Amino acid sequence: MAKILSIETSTGVCSVAYSENGKVVACKELFQVNSHASNLTVLIEELFAQDSTPQMKDIDAVAVSSGPGSYTGLRIGVSTAKGICYALNKPLIAIDSMHILSQPLSIKEWNSPDLPVVFCPLMDARRMEVYTAIFDTQLNLKEEISAKIVDEETFSKWLECNKVIFFGNGADKCKEVIKHDNAVFVDDCHPLAKNLAPLAENYYNKKQFEDVAYFEPFYLKDFVATTPKKKVL
């Protein structure tokens, strides 16, 4: 039975969870943009201060979202996870944010007698661009993770023969352009540490660990720095 600390920081939500044998025992979530740097370690400390959790030194592994997502959020989450792994000599598990975002939908029953159901997570990547992928209901990857500019034809090949479930923080801006009858939008879906936990248990049992020294987040796109506009007095 693995005891795992899970960390998810790929979006504006900062969350941590402690799980045993894939079951979440305790979790902490903060829905506050740009809060990761100052609050992630505080959430972890609060998590292990609860009576239901052991001391952090007794965990078996640390799991973290590998991306894609927020550059800053991913760097903070991965750096914190690697630091804990180094300090405690524990293995590192990394799982992409598209799987984490899709996990809670995979345990629901979808009533679609005429068409197969596929999941399409949409993570905001500025303007009309999103990070996305396609999964079946068992979370088998059907189309690789990529960055796409969304228009009415972007997912047309999937919509023709499937009921496509769209969700994530990039879904709202896509509702106006994706009008197909087979498109279903699910609100209030976030990649959270508690959804990472059952996936991490599977990785742990298969010993799918990362090299702590060399692992880097999956940014998908290169970071582009911008220069703030000067204020005119």
PyRosetta script that sets phi, psi and omega in degrees:
from pyrosetta import init, pose_from_sequence

init()
pose = pose_from_sequence("MAKILSIETSTGVCSVAYSENGKVVACKELFQVNSHASNLTVLIEELFAQDSTPQMKDIDAVAVSSGPGSYTGLRIGVSTAKGICYALNKPLIAIDSMHILSQPLSIKEWNSPDLPVVFCPLMDARRMEVYTAIFDTQLNLKEEISAKIVDEETFSKWLECNKVIFFGNGADKCKEVIKHDNAVFVDDCHPLAKNLAPLAENYYNKKQFEDVAYFEPFYLKDFVATTPKKKVL")
pose.set_psi(1, 114.5)
pose.set_omega(1, -176.0)
pose.set_phi(2, -85.4)
pose.set_psi(2, 139.2)
pose.set_omega(2, 173.7)
pose.set_phi(3, -106.7)
pose.set_psi(3, 114.4)
pose.set_omega(3, -169.3)
pose.set_phi(4, -126.2)
pose.set_psi(4, 134.1)
pose.set_omega(4, 168.8)
pose.set_phi(5, -94.1)
pose.set_psi(5, 123.9)
pose.set_omega(5, 179.1)
pose.set_phi(6, -110.7)
pose.set_psi(6, 139.1)
pose.set_omega(6, -178.0)
pose.set_phi(7, -129.0)
pose.set_psi(7, 128.2)
pose.set_omega(7, 179.0)
pose.set_phi(8, -131.6)
pose.set_psi(8, 118.8)
pose.set_omega(8, -177.1)
pose.set_phi(9, -140.1)
pose.set_psi(9, 26.3)
pose.set_omega(9, -173.4)
pose.set_phi(10, -79.1)
pose.set_psi(10, -13.3)
pose.set_omega(10, 177.7)
pose.set_phi(11, -127.7)
pose.set_psi(11, -160.9)
pose.set_omega(11, 178.2)
pose.set_phi(12, -72.5)
pose.set_psi(12, -9.5)
pose.set_omega(12, 178.6)
pose.set_phi(13, -91.0)
pose.set_psi(13, 130.0)
pose.set_omega(13, 176.3)
pose.set_phi(14, -107.1)
pose.set_psi(14, 121.9)
pose.set_omega(14, -176.1)
pose.set_phi(15, -145.1)
pose.set_psi(15, 149.8)
pose.set_omega(15, 177.2)
pose.set_phi(16, -137.5)
pose.set_psi(16, 154.8)
pose.set_omega(16, 179.3)
pose.set_phi(17, -150.1)
pose.set_psi(17, 149.9)
pose.set_omega(17, 172.9)
pose.set_phi(18, -116.3)
pose.set_psi(18, 130.0)
pose.set_omega(18, -178.0)
pose.set_phi(19, -132.5)
pose.set_psi(19, 153.4)
pose.set_omega(19, 174.5)
pose.set_phi(20, -128.9)
pose.set_psi(20, 125.3)
pose.set_omega(20, -179.9)
pose.set_phi(21, 55.8)
pose.set_psi(21, 35.0)
pose.set_omega(21, 177.4)
pose.set_phi(22, 82.7)
pose.set_psi(22, -3.3)
pose.set_omega(22, 179.8)
pose.set_phi(23, -101.6)
pose.set_psi(23, 129.8)
pose.set_omega(23, -178.5)
pose.set_phi(24, -73.3)
pose.set_psi(24, 124.9)
pose.set_omega(24, 178.5)
pose.set_phi(25, -94.7)
pose.set_psi(25, -39.9)
pose.set_omega(25, -179.1)
pose.set_phi(26, -154.7)
pose.set_psi(26, 150.5)
pose.set_omega(26, 177.5)
pose.set_phi(27, -150.4)
pose.set_psi(27, 158.4)
pose.set_omega(27, 176.6)
pose.set_phi(28, -134.7)
pose.set_psi(28, 135.2)
pose.set_omega(28, -178.6)
pose.set_phi(29, -136.9)
pose.set_psi(29, 138.0)
pose.set_omega(29, 178.2)
pose.set_phi(30, -129.3)
pose.set_psi(30, 111.3)
pose.set_omega(30, -179.9)
pose.set_phi(31, -92.3)
pose.set_psi(31, 75.0)
pose.set_omega(31, -176.8)
pose.set_phi(32, -145.6)
pose.set_psi(32, 115.7)
pose.set_omega(32, -176.4)
pose.set_phi(33, -63.9)
pose.set_psi(33, 144.0)
pose.set_omega(33, 177.3)
pose.set_phi(34, 59.9)
pose.set_psi(34, 35.1)
pose.set_omega(34, -178.6)
pose.set_phi(35, -109.7)
pose.set_psi(35, -4.1)
pose.set_omega(35, -170.4)
pose.set_phi(36, -61.7)
pose.set_psi(36, -46.0)
pose.set_omega(36, -174.2)
pose.set_phi(37, -61.0)
pose.set_psi(37, -40.0)
pose.set_omega(37, -175.9)
pose.set_phi(38, -91.7)
pose.set_psi(38, -14.6)
pose.set_omega(38, -172.0)
pose.set_phi(39, -118.6)
pose.set_psi(39, -17.6)
pose.set_omega(39, -175.2)
pose.set_phi(40, -59.9)
pose.set_psi(40, -51.5)
pose.set_omega(40, -178.5)
pose.set_phi(41, -66.6)
pose.set_psi(41, -29.8)
pose.set_omega(41, 176.4)
pose.set_phi(42, -65.8)
pose.set_psi(42, -43.0)
pose.set_omega(42, 178.1)
pose.set_phi(43, -61.8)
pose.set_psi(43, -40.9)
pose.set_omega(43, 179.0)
pose.set_phi(44, -64.2)
pose.set_psi(44, -43.4)
pose.set_omega(44, 178.6)
pose.set_phi(45, -61.6)
pose.set_psi(45, -43.5)
pose.set_omega(45, 178.4)
pose.set_phi(46, -65.4)
pose.set_psi(46, -36.1)
pose.set_omega(46, 179.7)
pose.set_phi(47, -60.1)
pose.set_psi(47, -46.9)
pose.set_omega(47, -176.5)
pose.set_phi(48, -85.4)
pose.set_psi(48, 0.6)
pose.set_omega(48, 173.6)
pose.set_phi(49, -87.0)
pose.set_psi(49, -9.2)
pose.set_omega(49, -178.8)
pose.set_phi(50, -77.3)
pose.set_psi(50, 151.1)
pose.set_omega(50, -179.3)
pose.set_phi(51, -64.8)
pose.set_psi(51, -25.4)
pose.set_omega(51, -175.9)
pose.set_phi(52, -80.2)
pose.set_psi(52, -10.1)
pose.set_omega(52, -177.2)
pose.set_phi(53, -111.7)
pose.set_psi(53, 151.6)
pose.set_omega(53, 177.5)
pose.set_phi(54, -81.1)
pose.set_psi(54, -171.6)
pose.set_omega(54, 171.1)
pose.set_phi(55, -73.9)
pose.set_psi(55, 149.5)
pose.set_omega(55, -175.7)
pose.set_phi(56, -61.5)
pose.set_psi(56, -30.0)
pose.set_omega(56, -179.0)
pose.set_phi(57, -64.5)
pose.set_psi(57, -15.3)
pose.set_omega(57, -176.7)
pose.set_phi(58, -93.5)
pose.set_psi(58, 1.6)
pose.set_omega(58, 177.4)
pose.set_phi(59, -70.7)
pose.set_psi(59, 161.1)
pose.set_omega(59, 179.9)
pose.set_phi(60, -99.7)
pose.set_psi(60, -22.6)
pose.set_omega(60, -177.7)
pose.set_phi(61, -164.9)
pose.set_psi(61, 164.8)
pose.set_omega(61, 173.2)
pose.set_phi(62, -120.5)
pose.set_psi(62, 130.4)
pose.set_omega(62, 177.5)
pose.set_phi(63, -113.0)
pose.set_psi(63, 142.5)
pose.set_omega(63, -177.3)
pose.set_phi(64, -142.9)
pose.set_psi(64, 150.3)
pose.set_omega(64, 173.5)
pose.set_phi(65, -71.2)
pose.set_psi(65, 129.8)
pose.set_omega(65, -176.7)
pose.set_phi(66, -93.2)
pose.set_psi(66, -8.0)
pose.set_omega(66, -177.7)
pose.set_phi(67, 105.7)
pose.set_psi(67, -179.0)
pose.set_omega(67, 4.4)
pose.set_phi(68, -74.9)
pose.set_psi(68, 175.2)
pose.set_omega(68, -179.6)
pose.set_phi(69, 156.4)
pose.set_psi(69, -152.0)
pose.set_omega(69, 179.6)
pose.set_phi(70, -63.4)
pose.set_psi(70, 126.2)
pose.set_omega(70, 178.8)
pose.set_phi(71, -56.1)
pose.set_psi(71, -51.3)
pose.set_omega(71, -176.4)
pose.set_phi(72, -65.8)
pose.set_psi(72, -45.2)
pose.set_omega(72, 179.6)
pose.set_phi(73, -59.7)
pose.set_psi(73, -44.6)
pose.set_omega(73, 179.6)
pose.set_phi(74, -63.6)
pose.set_psi(74, -42.3)
pose.set_omega(74, 179.9)
pose.set_phi(75, -61.8)
pose.set_psi(75, -42.6)
pose.set_omega(75, -179.0)
pose.set_phi(76, -66.7)
pose.set_psi(76, -46.1)
pose.set_omega(76, -179.4)
pose.set_phi(77, -63.1)
pose.set_psi(77, -47.1)
pose.set_omega(77, -178.5)
pose.set_phi(78, -67.8)
pose.set_psi(78, -40.9)
pose.set_omega(78, 179.0)
pose.set_phi(79, -61.8)
pose.set_psi(79, -42.2)
pose.set_omega(79, 178.3)
pose.set_phi(80, -65.4)
pose.set_psi(80, -44.8)
pose.set_omega(80, 179.3)
pose.set_phi(81, -61.3)
pose.set_psi(81, -44.6)
pose.set_omega(81, 179.8)
pose.set_phi(82, -64.7)
pose.set_psi(82, -38.6)
pose.set_omega(82, 178.8)
pose.set_phi(83, -61.6)
pose.set_psi(83, -42.6)
pose.set_omega(83, 178.6)
pose.set_phi(84, -65.9)
pose.set_psi(84, -42.2)
pose.set_omega(84, 179.0)
pose.set_phi(85, -61.5)
pose.set_psi(85, -43.2)
pose.set_omega(85, 177.4)
pose.set_phi(86, -61.5)
pose.set_psi(86, -48.1)
pose.set_omega(86, -174.7)
pose.set_phi(87, -65.6)
pose.set_psi(87, -36.7)
pose.set_omega(87, -175.4)
pose.set_phi(88, -103.4)
pose.set_psi(88, -2.1)
pose.set_omega(88, -177.7)
pose.set_phi(89, 57.4)
pose.set_psi(89, 51.3)
pose.set_omega(89, -179.2)
pose.set_phi(90, -115.6)
pose.set_psi(90, 153.8)
pose.set_omega(90, 178.8)
pose.set_phi(91, -74.0)
pose.set_psi(91, 154.7)
pose.set_omega(91, 179.9)
pose.set_phi(92, -108.3)
pose.set_psi(92, 130.7)
pose.set_omega(92, 175.2)
pose.set_phi(93, -112.9)
pose.set_psi(93, 132.4)
pose.set_omega(93, 179.1)
pose.set_phi(94, -126.3)
pose.set_psi(94, 129.9)
pose.set_omega(94, -177.9)
pose.set_phi(95, -132.3)
pose.set_psi(95, 135.7)
pose.set_omega(95, -175.3)
pose.set_phi(96, -67.5)
pose.set_psi(96, 150.1)
pose.set_omega(96, -175.0)
pose.set_phi(97, -67.4)
pose.set_psi(97, -23.5)
pose.set_omega(97, 178.6)
pose.set_phi(98, -67.1)
pose.set_psi(98, -40.4)
pose.set_omega(98, 175.9)
pose.set_phi(99, -66.1)
pose.set_psi(99, -42.3)
pose.set_omega(99, -178.9)
pose.set_phi(100, -63.1)
pose.set_psi(100, -43.4)
pose.set_omega(100, 179.6)
pose.set_phi(101, -63.3)
pose.set_psi(101, -34.7)
pose.set_omega(101, -175.9)
pose.set_phi(102, -84.7)
pose.set_psi(102, -20.3)
pose.set_omega(102, -171.5)
pose.set_phi(103, -53.5)
pose.set_psi(103, -47.9)
pose.set_omega(103, -178.4)
pose.set_phi(104, -64.8)
pose.set_psi(104, -25.2)
pose.set_omega(104, 178.0)
pose.set_phi(105, -74.0)
pose.set_psi(105, -25.0)
pose.set_omega(105, -176.5)
pose.set_phi(106, -72.1)
pose.set_psi(106, -16.4)
pose.set_omega(106, -179.2)
pose.set_phi(107, -98.5)
pose.set_psi(107, 3.6)
pose.set_omega(107, 176.7)
pose.set_phi(108, -94.2)
pose.set_psi(108, 157.6)
pose.set_omega(108, 174.2)
pose.set_phi(109, -95.1)
pose.set_psi(109, 130.8)
pose.set_omega(109, -177.7)
pose.set_phi(110, -112.8)
pose.set_psi(110, 120.4)
pose.set_omega(110, -178.2)
pose.set_phi(111, -85.1)
pose.set_psi(111, 96.7)
pose.set_omega(111, 179.0)
pose.set_phi(112, -145.9)
pose.set_psi(112, 79.4)
pose.set_omega(112, -174.4)
pose.set_phi(113, -68.0)
pose.set_psi(113, -24.3)
pose.set_omega(113, -173.6)
pose.set_phi(114, -97.8)
pose.set_psi(114, -24.2)
pose.set_omega(114, -175.3)
pose.set_phi(115, -133.3)
pose.set_psi(115, 145.1)
pose.set_omega(115, 172.2)
pose.set_phi(116, -67.5)
pose.set_psi(116, 153.1)
pose.set_omega(116, -179.2)
pose.set_phi(117, -103.8)
pose.set_psi(117, 134.8)
pose.set_omega(117, 172.0)
pose.set_phi(118, -128.4)
pose.set_psi(118, 152.6)
pose.set_omega(118, 179.6)
pose.set_phi(119, -100.9)
pose.set_psi(119, 138.3)
pose.set_omega(119, 176.8)
pose.set_phi(120, -130.9)
pose.set_psi(120, 89.0)
pose.set_omega(120, 175.4)
pose.set_phi(121, -67.2)
pose.set_psi(121, 142.5)
pose.set_omega(121, -179.7)
pose.set_phi(122, -129.7)
pose.set_psi(122, 113.1)
pose.set_omega(122, 179.5)
pose.set_phi(123, -110.3)
pose.set_psi(123, 128.0)
pose.set_omega(123, -175.1)
pose.set_phi(124, -58.3)
pose.set_psi(124, 128.5)
pose.set_omega(124, 177.5)
pose.set_phi(125, -127.9)
pose.set_psi(125, 32.3)
pose.set_omega(125, 178.9)
pose.set_phi(126, 79.7)
pose.set_psi(126, 150.3)
pose.set_omega(126, -178.9)
pose.set_phi(127, 47.5)
pose.set_psi(127, -131.3)
pose.set_omega(127, 178.9)
pose.set_phi(128, -99.6)
pose.set_psi(128, 20.8)
pose.set_omega(128, 178.6)
pose.set_phi(129, -97.7)
pose.set_psi(129, 144.1)
pose.set_omega(129, 178.1)
pose.set_phi(130, -137.2)
pose.set_psi(130, 155.7)
pose.set_omega(130, 164.1)
pose.set_phi(131, -90.6)
pose.set_psi(131, 135.0)
pose.set_omega(131, -174.2)
pose.set_phi(132, -153.7)
pose.set_psi(132, 172.3)
pose.set_omega(132, 176.0)
pose.set_phi(133, -164.4)
pose.set_psi(133, 173.6)
pose.set_omega(133, 175.0)
pose.set_phi(134, -126.5)
pose.set_psi(134, 130.1)
pose.set_omega(134, 177.3)
pose.set_phi(135, -125.5)
pose.set_psi(135, 152.8)
pose.set_omega(135, 166.5)
pose.set_phi(136, -83.7)
pose.set_psi(136, -178.8)
pose.set_omega(136, -173.8)
pose.set_phi(137, -73.0)
pose.set_psi(137, -8.7)
pose.set_omega(137, 174.5)
pose.set_phi(138, -98.1)
pose.set_psi(138, 10.1)
pose.set_omega(138, -178.9)
pose.set_phi(139, 64.8)
pose.set_psi(139, 27.2)
pose.set_omega(139, 169.2)
pose.set_phi(140, -80.6)
pose.set_psi(140, 132.8)
pose.set_omega(140, -176.0)
pose.set_phi(141, -73.8)
pose.set_psi(141, 122.1)
pose.set_omega(141, -179.8)
pose.set_phi(142, -104.1)
pose.set_psi(142, -25.2)
pose.set_omega(142, 174.6)
pose.set_phi(143, -143.1)
pose.set_psi(143, 131.9)
pose.set_omega(143, -172.8)
pose.set_phi(144, -60.6)
pose.set_psi(144, 153.9)
pose.set_omega(144, 176.2)
pose.set_phi(145, -63.6)
pose.set_psi(145, 133.5)
pose.set_omega(145, -178.1)
pose.set_phi(146, -155.8)
pose.set_psi(146, 170.0)
pose.set_omega(146, 172.4)
pose.set_phi(147, -102.8)
pose.set_psi(147, 129.7)
pose.set_omega(147, -178.5)
pose.set_phi(148, -131.3)
pose.set_psi(148, 146.0)
pose.set_omega(148, 168.0)
pose.set_phi(149, -91.0)
pose.set_psi(149, 122.8)
pose.set_omega(149, -170.9)
pose.set_phi(150, -88.2)
pose.set_psi(150, 127.5)
pose.set_omega(150, 167.2)
pose.set_phi(151, -138.4)
pose.set_psi(151, -173.4)
pose.set_omega(151, -173.3)
pose.set_phi(152, -67.9)
pose.set_psi(152, -14.4)
pose.set_omega(152, -178.7)
pose.set_phi(153, -103.0)
pose.set_psi(153, -5.4)
pose.set_omega(153, -171.3)
pose.set_phi(154, -56.6)
pose.set_psi(154, -43.2)
pose.set_omega(154, -176.1)
pose.set_phi(155, -113.8)
pose.set_psi(155, 22.8)
pose.set_omega(155, -173.4)
pose.set_phi(156, -61.1)
pose.set_psi(156, -37.3)
pose.set_omega(156, -177.4)
pose.set_phi(157, -66.9)
pose.set_psi(157, -30.2)
pose.set_omega(157, 177.4)
pose.set_phi(158, -80.7)
pose.set_psi(158, -37.1)
pose.set_omega(158, -177.5)
pose.set_phi(159, -70.0)
pose.set_psi(159, -24.9)
pose.set_omega(159, -178.9)
pose.set_phi(160, -65.1)
pose.set_psi(160, -34.7)
pose.set_omega(160, -172.3)
pose.set_phi(161, -125.3)
pose.set_psi(161, 8.3)
pose.set_omega(161, -177.4)
pose.set_phi(162, -142.5)
pose.set_psi(162, 154.9)
pose.set_omega(162, 164.8)
pose.set_phi(163, -86.9)
pose.set_psi(163, 118.4)
pose.set_omega(163, -174.3)
pose.set_phi(164, -104.1)
pose.set_psi(164, 123.0)
pose.set_omega(164, 179.9)
pose.set_phi(165, -95.7)
pose.set_psi(165, 112.8)
pose.set_omega(165, 179.4)
pose.set_phi(166, -99.9)
pose.set_psi(166, 138.7)
pose.set_omega(166, -177.6)
pose.set_phi(167, -163.9)
pose.set_psi(167, 167.2)
pose.set_omega(167, -178.4)
pose.set_phi(168, 110.4)
pose.set_psi(168, 172.6)
pose.set_omega(168, -175.2)
pose.set_phi(169, -74.5)
pose.set_psi(169, -1.8)
pose.set_omega(169, 173.6)
pose.set_phi(170, -100.2)
pose.set_psi(170, -0.2)
pose.set_omega(170, -174.0)
pose.set_phi(171, -74.9)
pose.set_psi(171, -36.0)
pose.set_omega(171, -175.4)
pose.set_phi(172, -58.3)
pose.set_psi(172, -43.3)
pose.set_omega(172, -177.3)
pose.set_phi(173, -74.3)
pose.set_psi(173, -10.6)
pose.set_omega(173, 179.6)
pose.set_phi(174, -93.3)
pose.set_psi(174, -14.4)
pose.set_omega(174, -177.4)
pose.set_phi(175, -60.4)
pose.set_psi(175, -33.9)
pose.set_omega(175, -176.2)
pose.set_phi(176, -74.1)
pose.set_psi(176, -20.7)
pose.set_omega(176, -177.0)
pose.set_phi(177, -109.1)
pose.set_psi(177, -20.0)
pose.set_omega(177, 178.7)
pose.set_phi(178, -102.7)
pose.set_psi(178, 100.2)
pose.set_omega(178, -172.8)
pose.set_phi(179, -113.9)
pose.set_psi(179, 11.1)
pose.set_omega(179, -176.0)
pose.set_phi(180, -65.3)
pose.set_psi(180, 146.7)
pose.set_omega(180, -180.0)
pose.set_phi(181, -62.9)
pose.set_psi(181, -24.8)
pose.set_omega(181, -178.3)
pose.set_phi(182, -89.5)
pose.set_psi(182, 4.5)
pose.set_omega(182, 178.9)
pose.set_phi(183, -90.2)
pose.set_psi(183, 129.4)
pose.set_omega(183, 177.0)
pose.set_phi(184, -124.3)
pose.set_psi(184, 128.0)
pose.set_omega(184, -180.0)
pose.set_phi(185, -107.1)
pose.set_psi(185, 129.0)
pose.set_omega(185, 178.9)
pose.set_phi(186, -111.5)
pose.set_psi(186, 126.4)
pose.set_omega(186, -175.9)
pose.set_phi(187, -88.3)
pose.set_psi(187, 165.0)
pose.set_omega(187, 170.7)
pose.set_phi(188, 57.4)
pose.set_psi(188, 49.2)
pose.set_omega(188, 175.5)
pose.set_phi(189, -112.7)
pose.set_psi(189, 128.4)
pose.set_omega(189, -179.0)
pose.set_phi(190, -134.5)
pose.set_psi(190, 147.4)
pose.set_omega(190, 171.2)
pose.set_phi(191, -74.9)
pose.set_psi(191, 115.2)
pose.set_omega(191, -174.8)
pose.set_phi(192, -123.2)
pose.set_psi(192, 153.1)
pose.set_omega(192, -178.5)
pose.set_phi(193, -60.9)
pose.set_psi(193, -33.7)
pose.set_omega(193, -179.3)
pose.set_phi(194, -66.7)
pose.set_psi(194, -25.3)
pose.set_omega(194, 176.3)
pose.set_phi(195, -84.2)
pose.set_psi(195, -19.6)
pose.set_omega(195, 175.6)
pose.set_phi(196, -71.9)
pose.set_psi(196, -31.9)
pose.set_omega(196, -171.1)
pose.set_phi(197, -54.7)
pose.set_psi(197, -51.9)
pose.set_omega(197, -179.5)
pose.set_phi(198, -65.1)
pose.set_psi(198, -32.0)
pose.set_omega(198, 176.3)
pose.set_phi(199, -67.8)
pose.set_psi(199, -41.2)
pose.set_omega(199, -179.3)
pose.set_phi(200, -64.0)
pose.set_psi(200, -36.0)
pose.set_omega(200, 178.5)
pose.set_phi(201, -61.0)
pose.set_psi(201, -41.7)
pose.set_omega(201, 178.4)
pose.set_phi(202, -64.2)
pose.set_psi(202, -43.1)
pose.set_omega(202, 177.1)
pose.set_phi(203, -62.1)
pose.set_psi(203, -41.8)
pose.set_omega(203, -178.6)
pose.set_phi(204, -62.9)
pose.set_psi(204, -44.6)
pose.set_omega(204, -179.0)
pose.set_phi(205, -64.2)
pose.set_psi(205, -29.4)
pose.set_omega(205, 178.0)
pose.set_phi(206, -91.1)
pose.set_psi(206, 0.0)
pose.set_omega(206, -178.5)
pose.set_phi(207, 56.1)
pose.set_psi(207, 41.8)
pose.set_omega(207, 176.5)
pose.set_phi(208, -89.3)
pose.set_psi(208, 83.3)
pose.set_omega(208, -175.8)
pose.set_phi(209, -108.5)
pose.set_psi(209, 156.5)
pose.set_omega(209, 177.7)
pose.set_phi(210, -98.1)
pose.set_psi(210, 158.9)
pose.set_omega(210, 171.9)
pose.set_phi(211, -77.1)
pose.set_psi(211, 111.4)
pose.set_omega(211, -174.1)
pose.set_phi(212, -59.6)
pose.set_psi(212, -35.8)
pose.set_omega(212, -176.2)
pose.set_phi(213, -69.6)
pose.set_psi(213, -36.2)
pose.set_omega(213, -170.1)
pose.set_phi(214, -111.8)
pose.set_psi(214, -6.1)
pose.set_omega(214, -177.5)
pose.set_phi(215, -65.9)
pose.set_psi(215, 137.1)
pose.set_omega(215, 176.2)
pose.set_phi(216, -131.3)
pose.set_psi(216, 151.6)
pose.set_omega(216, 178.0)
pose.set_phi(217, -62.6)
pose.set_psi(217, 155.6)
pose.set_omega(217, 176.3)
pose.set_phi(218, -91.0)
pose.set_psi(218, 90.1)
pose.set_omega(218, -175.9)
pose.set_phi(219, -75.0)
pose.set_psi(219, -27.9)
pose.set_omega(219, -179.0)
pose.set_phi(220, 73.9)
pose.set_psi(220, -47.0)
pose.set_omega(220, 176.4)
pose.set_phi(221, -117.6)
pose.set_psi(221, 151.3)
pose.set_omega(221, 176.7)
pose.set_phi(222, -68.4)
pose.set_psi(222, 143.0)
pose.set_omega(222, 176.5)
pose.set_phi(223, -72.6)
pose.set_psi(223, 133.4)
pose.set_omega(223, 178.3)
pose.set_phi(224, -119.2)
pose.set_psi(224, 115.0)
pose.set_omega(224, 179.2)
pose.set_phi(225, -82.6)
pose.set_psi(225, 143.9)
pose.set_omega(225, 178.1)
pose.set_phi(226, -119.3)
pose.set_psi(226, 153.4)
pose.set_omega(226, 178.4)
pose.set_phi(227, -98.2)
pose.set_psi(227, 125.5)
pose.set_omega(227, -179.5)
pose.set_phi(228, -58.6)
pose.set_psi(228, 142.0)
pose.set_omega(228, 177.6)
pose.set_phi(229, -70.5)
pose.set_psi(229, 139.1)
pose.set_omega(229, 179.0)
pose.set_phi(230, -72.6)
pose.set_psi(230, 139.5)
pose.set_omega(230, 177.4)
pose.set_phi(231, -80.5)
pose.set_psi(231, 136.7)
pose.set_omega(231, 178.1)
pose.set_phi(232, -95.1)
pose.set_psi(232, 119.2)
pose.set_omega(232, -177.9)
pose.set_phi(233, -84.1)
pose.dump_pdb("model.pdb")
